[in-house]
Amino acid sequence: MPRMLDVSDEVRAEIGDEEAARLLAGESAPVSYDCTSCRTQGDPEQERTSTVLFIGEETAVLAFAHATCLPSQVVQVTEEQLQGAVRAIGDHTPEPEAAQVTPEQAVLGVTSGLALIAGELHPALVVEPTAPVARPGSSGAGDDFLPLLIEQGFMPLTELSAVPPVLHGWSVLLAAGQLHAVLQPNPNGGRPVAWWQAHQPLQVTDGWRAAANKHQQVLLFAAPVGSIGRQPREDLLRDALDKAAANGKLVAAALPLAGI
């Protein structure tokens, strides 16, 4: 029976026509696989399957995903991030959460949780810097975190009553069932670049992952330093978000799941 594999032109360009042909013929494709997004089993003979190529500085890893979870694509990641994904794919070992330095050298803290909006649960990420974020090239001591995001297309919120609009060009990379990065458009063109990425893959709950796969998007909320804090429970996190929104200190967008 023929394999129902999707090999995008972008993946084919990286692995070559010969390897792509071997995959499509079933010579090098798996009999079954754990989806690199939802981590449930897939069968390339029974359901459409995407080839997802993760490329680091020195290493490349070809993974497989349900086509309903991820499109066939090439994902550029750091070598450290790729090795973390390899470990996660190999043994499912949870990795600790870590913040990452953005190109502006501001340290971002990221918290995952479920947001109840209009009676439905949505996967959410809450981003809060550990210090004020100055505009690149600025010598001032002000905090430009929210204005910079608004310029990128994030919407200011006064209340969490509706799902924010989709911000095309941005995406959330969920691979091996764990959160790896938030990607933004490359100002120089080409593949998206990481706006935030975990030093090690960030573990998310089964409920969060299920909601992300259902909606195929993640809500990203951002607030300036001191607005949210580290909340131990989702109800307290929601209270902090509501307060930040009421105070005019919250922006948000819906980001496609691993959309490149």
Long-range contacts (C-beta under 8 A, 24 or more apart in sequence): 1-45, 2-26, 2-45, 3-29, 3-44, 3-45, 3-49, 4-44, 4-45, 4-46, 4-47, 4-48, 4-49, 5-29, 5-44, 5-48, 5-49, 5-50, 5-51, 6-48, 6-49, 6-50, 6-51, 6-67, 6-71, 6-72, 7-51, 7-72, 8-50, 8-51, 8-71, 8-72, 8-73, 8-74, 10-72, 10-73, 10-74, 11-51, 11-52, 11-53, 11-72, 11-73, 11-74, 14-53, 14-55, 14-60, 14-74, 15-53, 15-62, 23-51, 29-64, 30-64, 33-63, 33-64, 34-89, 35-64, 35-65, 35-66, 35-69, 35-70, 36-63, 36-64, 36-65, 36-70, 36-89, 36-175, 36-176, 36-177, 37-65, 37-66, 37-69, 37-70, 37-174, 37-175, 37-177, 37-213, 37-257, 37-258, 38-65, 38-66, 38-69, 38-177, 38-209, 38-210, 38-213, 39-92, 39-176, 39-177, 39-209, 40-66, 42-66, 52-175, 54-82, 54-85, 54-175, 55-82, 56-81, 56-82, 56-83, 59-83, 59-86, 61-85, 61-86, 61-89, 63-89, 63-175, 63-176, 68-213, 69-213, 69-257, 70-257, 70-258, 71-258, 71-259, 71-260, 73-258, 73-260, 74-191, 74-260, 75-173, 75-175, 75-258, 75-260, 76-191, 76-192, 76-193, 77-173, 77-180, 77-181, 77-194, 77-197, 78-194, 78-197, 80-199, 81-180, 81-181, 81-197, 81-198, 81-199, 81-201, 84-180, 84-198, 84-199, 84-200, 84-201, 85-175, 85-176, 85-178, 85-180, 85-201, 88-175, 88-176, 88-177, 88-178, 88-201, 89-176, 92-177, 94-178, 94-203, 95-178, 95-198, 95-200, 95-201, 95-202, 95-203, 96-200, 97-198, 97-200, 97-202, 97-203, 98-198, 98-199, 98-200, 98-202, 99-130, 99-199, 100-194, 100-196, 100-197, 100-198, 100-199, 102-195, 102-196, 103-136, 104-133, 104-134, 104-136, 106-130, 106-131, 106-133, 106-145, 107-131, 108-196, 109-230, 110-179, 110-182, 110-196, 110-198, 110-202, 111-228, 111-230, 111-231, 111-237, 112-179, 112-202, 112-204, 112-205, 112-208, 113-208, 113-234, 113-237, 113-238, 114-205, 114-207, 114-208, 114-211, 114-234, 115-160, 115-219, 115-221, 115-238, 115-241, 116-238, 117-160, 117-161, 117-162, 117-163, 117-219, 118-161, 118-162, 118-163, 121-207, 121-211, 122-163, 122-211, 122-215, 122-218, 122-219, 123-204, 123-208, 123-209, 123-211, 123-212, 123-215, 123-218, 123-219, 124-218, 124-219, 124-220, 124-221, 125-172, 125-179, 125-182, 125-218, 125-219, 125-220, 125-221, 126-221, 126-222, 126-223, 126-228, 126-237, 126-241, 127-182, 127-196, 127-220, 127-221, 127-222, 127-223, 128-222, 128-223, 128-224, 128-225, 128-227, 128-228, 128-229, 129-224, 129-225, 130-225, 131-225, 132-224, 132-225, 133-224, 133-225, 143-224, 143-225, 145-222, 145-224, 145-225, 146-222, 146-223, 146-224, 146-249, 146-251, 149-222, 149-251, 150-251, 152-184, 153-253, 154-220, 154-222, 154-251, 154-252, 154-253, 155-251, 155-252, 155-253, 156-248, 156-250, 156-251, 157-221, 157-245, 157-250, 157-251, 157-252, 158-245, 158-246, 158-248, 159-242, 159-245, 159-246, 160-238, 160-241, 160-242, 160-245, 163-219, 163-254, 164-219, 164-252, 164-253, 164-254, 165-253, 165-254, 166-217, 166-253, 166-254, 166-255, 166-256, 167-253, 167-254, 167-255, 168-256, 170-195, 170-220, 170-253, 170-255, 170-256, 171-255, 171-256, 171-257, 171-258, 171-259, 171-260, 172-212, 172-217, 172-218, 172-220, 172-255, 172-256, 172-257, 172-258, 173-258, 174-204, 174-209, 174-212, 174-218, 174-257, 174-258, 175-201, 175-258, 176-201, 177-204, 177-209, 178-202, 178-203, 178-204, 179-203, 179-204, 182-220, 182-255, 183-260, 191-260, 192-260, 212-257, 213-257, 215-257, 216-256, 216-257, 217-254, 217-255, 217-256, 217-257, 218-254, 218-255, 218-257, 219-252, 219-253, 219-254, 219-255, 220-252, 220-253, 220-254, 220-255, 221-250, 221-251, 221-252, 222-250, 222-251, 222-252, 223-249, 223-250, 223-251, 224-249
